């Protein structure tokens, strides 16, 4: 097997120009800031962080819906910008957050799921119909729902339809943008188990975007923690959940609710205010909310420091070697 990552980002940034108010001057907003990531074939990379940190912007860049302002996106070692968009769409497919808005309410389930086949002109009507019923069966839906409409289905069923639409082209990479956040907790586990089974059956590679760490722990093999457009920590899932290094990663882990009512609501010590991305803090962007902040944190942006299975950006590790994970 080739060591070339199936999907790679090299120093990718995305900057928008926004204007505050009628008379405000246009100002840059850096939604993604110098991000480098690689995704090996068959891996599940969990991308976590608070709302507004740039996760969905990164997903749009990977899907080719947005062009990066700087840097490169590579598929199998080749720049995405130099490849045919139609061919890329066969290899990379999305599953979006909200199954209520990602499916056309005026189209039948058969029309929705078969749309990629029609766009790519694969097969005739009879073969497309057969393929639709096969993929519906794979995602756990009876063939009779092919004639139904999204309004006649539950949220979990709709998300299964969205998964079927993504997989009907036999893609290699699936970008999952919070695919369970709009679902009930009981349905979430069903969808997560389905995604795990499909990964094993079809050899899929996932980028799984979520703010729910419990969901990421269940499915991911590696985790990247994003804060204000940057990846502040990347590690294997076991390392991150057992020995998170960055103070923000630790705060996210401490924010997870437990079933013990005696513990109450966890206090992350982060406060309620997320920094303004148009006017980010100087130095380390996390320093105003960090319980471990030092004087240099407000002045000097930390550099990535290599770890045994990833990297961390934090001045706490500037002068001390990071203990290798066991």
C-alpha positions in Angstrom: 0.0 0.0 0.0 1.3 3.5 -0.8 2.4 5.8 2.0 1.0 8.8 0.2 -2.0 10.3 2.1 -5.3 9.9 0.3 -6.1 13.5 1.4 -3.7 16.2 2.5 -3.8 19.9 3.4 -0.5 21.8 3.2 -0.5 25.2 5.0 -4.1 25.9 4.0 -5.7 29.3 4.9 -9.0 30.8 4.0 -9.6 34.5 4.4 -12.9 36.4 3.9 -13.4 40.1 3.8 -16.3 41.2 6.0 -17.8 44.6 6.8 -19.2 45.4 10.2 -22.1 47.8 9.9 -23.1 50.1 7.1 -20.1 52.5 7.5 -17.6 49.9 8.7 -14.4 49.4 6.8 -13.9 45.9 5.3 -11.7 43.8 7.5 -10.2 40.3 6.9 -11.5 37.3 8.7 -9.2 34.3 8.6 -11.5 31.4 9.1 -8.8 28.8 8.5 -5.2 29.7 9.4 -2.3 27.8 8.1 -3.7 24.3 8.6 -1.7 21.2 7.6 -3.3 17.7 8.0 -3.0 14.4 6.3 -5.5 11.5 6.1 -4.3 8.0 5.4 -6.4 5.5 3.5 -9.0 3.9 5.8 -8.5 6.3 8.6 -11.1 8.3 10.5 -9.8 11.8 11.4 -12.1 13.5 14.0 -12.0 17.3 13.7 -13.3 18.9 16.9 -13.8 22.4 18.2 -16.4 25.0 19.2 -18.9 26.5 16.7 -17.2 29.2 14.6 -13.7 27.7 14.8 -13.5 27.0 11.1 -14.5 23.3 10.9 -17.2 23.7 8.2 -15.1 26.1 6.2 -12.4 23.4 6.1 -15.0 20.9 4.9 -16.1 23.2 2.1 -12.4 23.5 1.0 -12.0 19.8 0.9 -15.1 19.3 -1.1 -14.0 21.9 -3.6 -16.9 24.3 -2.7 -14.4 26.9 -1.6 -10.9 27.6 -2.9 -8.2 28.2 -0.3 -6.7 31.7 -0.1 -3.3 30.1 0.5 -1.9 26.6 0.6 -2.7 23.4 -1.2 -5.2 20.5 -1.0 -3.8 17.2 -2.4 -5.6 14.0 -3.3 -3.3 11.0 -3.7 -0.4 13.5 -3.8 -1.8 15.6 -6.6 -3.1 19.1 -6.2 -6.9 19.2 -6.2 -6.9 22.4 -8.4 -5.3 20.4 -11.2 -7.8 17.5 -11.2 -11.1 17.1 -13.0 -13.9 18.3 -10.7 -16.3 15.6 -12.0 -13.8 12.8 -11.3 -13.1 14.3 -7.8 -16.7 14.3 -6.9 -16.9 10.6 -7.5 -14.1 10.1 -5.0 -15.1 12.6 -2.3 -18.7 12.8 -1.1 -20.3 14.8 1.8 -22.8 13.9 4.5 -24.2 17.1 5.8 -25.4 18.1 9.3 -29.1 18.5 8.9 -31.0 15.8 7.0 -34.1 18.1 7.1 -32.5 20.7 4.8 -30.0 18.6 2.8 -32.7 16.6 1.0 -35.1 18.2 -1.6 -38.6 17.9 -0.1 -40.1 17.9 -3.6 -38.2 14.8 -4.8 -38.8 11.2 -4.0 -36.2 9.2 -2.2 -35.4 7.3 -5.4 -34.8 10.7 -7.3 -32.6 12.0 -4.4 -30.4 8.9 -4.1 -30.1 8.3 -7.9 -29.2 12.0 -8.7 -25.4 11.4 -8.6 -25.8 8.5 -11.1 -27.9 10.7 -13.4 -25.4 13.6 -13.2 -22.5 11.3 -14.0 -24.6 9.5 -16.6 -23.9 6.1 -15.1 -26.3 3.3 -16.4 -29.8 3.5 -17.7 -33.0 4.0 -15.7 -33.4 0.3 -14.9 -29.9 -0.1 -13.6 -30.1 3.1 -11.6 -33.3 2.0 -10.0 -31.7 -1.4 -9.1 -28.6 0.4 -7.6 -30.9 2.7 -5.5 -32.6 -0.3 -3.9 -29.3 -2.0 -3.3 -27.8 1.0 -1.5 -31.0 1.6 0.5 -30.8 -2.0 1.7 -27.1 -1.5 2.7 -28.0 1.5 4.9 -30.9 -0.3 6.5 -33.9 1.1 4.7 -36.6 -1.1 3.0 -36.9 -0.8 -0.8 -40.5 0.6 -0.4 -39.2 3.9 0.9 -37.9 4.6 -2.6 -41.3 6.1 -3.6 -41.6 8.1 -0.3 -40.7 11.7 0.2 -38.5 13.2 2.9 -41.5 14.6 4.8 -42.8 11.1 5.3 -39.6 9.9 7.1 -38.0 10.4 10.5 -34.8 12.2 11.1 -32.8 9.0 11.4 -34.3 7.7 8.2 -33.5 10.9 6.3 -29.9 10.7 7.4 -29.7 7.2 6.1 -31.0 8.5 2.8 -28.2 11.1 2.8 -25.7 8.4 3.5 -27.1 6.3 0.7 -26.8 9.3 -1.7 -23.2 9.8 -0.6 -22.2 6.2 -1.1 -24.0 5.4 -4.4 -21.0 6.6 -6.3 -18.6 4.3 -4.4 -16.5 7.1 -3.1 -13.1 6.6 -1.3 -13.4 9.7 1.0 -16.5 10.9 2.9 -16.6 14.3 4.6 -19.0 14.0 7.5 -20.0 17.5 8.7 -21.7 16.9 12.1 -23.9 14.2 10.7 -25.5 13.2 14.0 -25.9 16.6 15.7 -29.5 17.1 14.5 -30.6 13.7 15.7 -31.9 12.3 18.9 -29.3 10.6 21.1 -30.8 7.1 20.6 -30.7 7.6 16.8 -27.2 9.1 16.9 -25.8 5.8 18.1 -27.5 3.9 15.3 -26.1 6.2 12.6 -22.6 6.1 14.2 -22.7 2.3 14.2 -23.9 2.3 10.6 -21.0 4.6 9.6 -18.5 2.3 11.3 -19.9 -0.8 9.6 -19.8 1.0 6.2 -16.2 2.0 6.7 -15.3 -1.6 7.3 -17.3 -3.0 4.4 -16.3 -0.5 1.8 -12.8 0.6 3.0 -13.9 4.2 3.4 -11.8 7.1 4.7 -13.7 9.6 6.9 -13.1 13.2 7.9 -15.6 13.4 10.8 -16.4 16.9 12.0 -18.1 17.3 15.3 -18.2 19.3 18.5 -19.3 16.2 20.4 -16.2 14.5 21.8 -18.1 11.3 22.8 -19.1 10.8 19.2 -15.5 11.3 18.0 -14.1 8.9 20.6 -16.5 6.3 19.3 -15.6 6.5 15.6 -12.2 8.3 15.1 -8.7 6.8 14.9 -7.0 10.2 15.2 -8.3 13.6 16.5 -7.4 17.2 15.4 -8.5 20.0 17.8 -9.3 23.3 16.1 -9.4 26.7 17.8 -9.9 30.0 15.9 -8.8 28.6 12.6 -5.7 26.6 13.8 -5.1 23.0 14.7 -3.8 23.4 18.2 -3.4 19.7 18.9 -3.4 16.5 16.8 -3.0 13.0 18.3 -4.2 9.4 18.2 -7.6 9.0 19.7 -6.3 7.1 22.7 -3.6 9.6 23.4 -5.9 12.6 23.2 -8.6 11.2 25.5 -6.2 9.8 28.1 -3.5 12.5 28.0 -4.6 15.6 26.2 -1.7 18.1 26.2 -3.2 21.4 25.0 -5.2 23.3 27.7 -8.0 23.8 25.2 -8.2 20.1 24.5 -8.3 19.4 28.2 -11.1 22.0 28.7 -13.2 20.3 25.9 -12.8 16.9 27.6 -13.8 18.4 30.9 -16.9 19.8 29.3 -18.4 16.4 28.5 -21.5 15.6 30.5 -21.5 12.5 32.6 -24.5 10.3 33.7 -23.7 10.9 37.4 -26.2 13.5 38.6 -24.1 14.2 41.6 -21.3 15.8 39.5 -23.6 18.5 38.1 -22.8 20.6 35.0 -19.1 20.6 34.3 -17.2 23.9 34.6 -14.7 24.2 31.7 -13.3 27.5 33.0 -13.5 28.8 29.5 -16.1 31.5 30.1 -19.0 32.3 27.8 -17.2 34.6 25.4 -15.6 33.2 22.2 -12.9 35.5 20.7 -13.9 37.7 17.8 -12.3 36.1 14.7 -12.1 39.5 13.0 -9.9 40.8 15.8 -8.2 37.7 17.3 -6.1 38.0 20.4 -2.3 38.6 20.0 0.2 35.9 20.6 -1.6 32.6 21.4 -5.2 33.1 20.4 -6.3 30.9 23.4 -4.4 32.9 26.1 -7.4 35.1 27.3 -9.3 31.9 28.3 -6.4 29.7 29.4 -5.9 28.9 33.1 -2.2 28.1 32.3 -1.4 31.3 30.4 2.1 32.7 30.9 3.4 36.2 30.1 4.8 35.2 26.7 1.4 33.7 25.6 0.0 37.2 25.0 2.9 38.2 22.9 4.3 35.3 20.9 2.3 32.8 18.9 3.3 29.2 19.7 4.9 27.0 17.1 3.9 23.4 16.4 5.9 21.0 18.5 6.1 17.4 17.3 4.8 14.7 19.6 5.0 10.9 19.4 1.8 10.7 17.3 1.0 14.3 16.2 1.8 17.8 17.4 0.7 20.5 19.9 0.9 24.3 19.8 1.5 25.5 23.3 4.2 27.4 25.2 3.9 25.0 28.0 6.1 22.6 26.0 8.6 25.1 24.6 11.5 24.0 26.8 10.6 20.5 27.9 10.6 17.4 25.8 7.2 15.8 25.5 7.0 12.4 27.0 6.3 9.7 24.4 2.9 8.1 24.7 3.0 4.5 25.9 
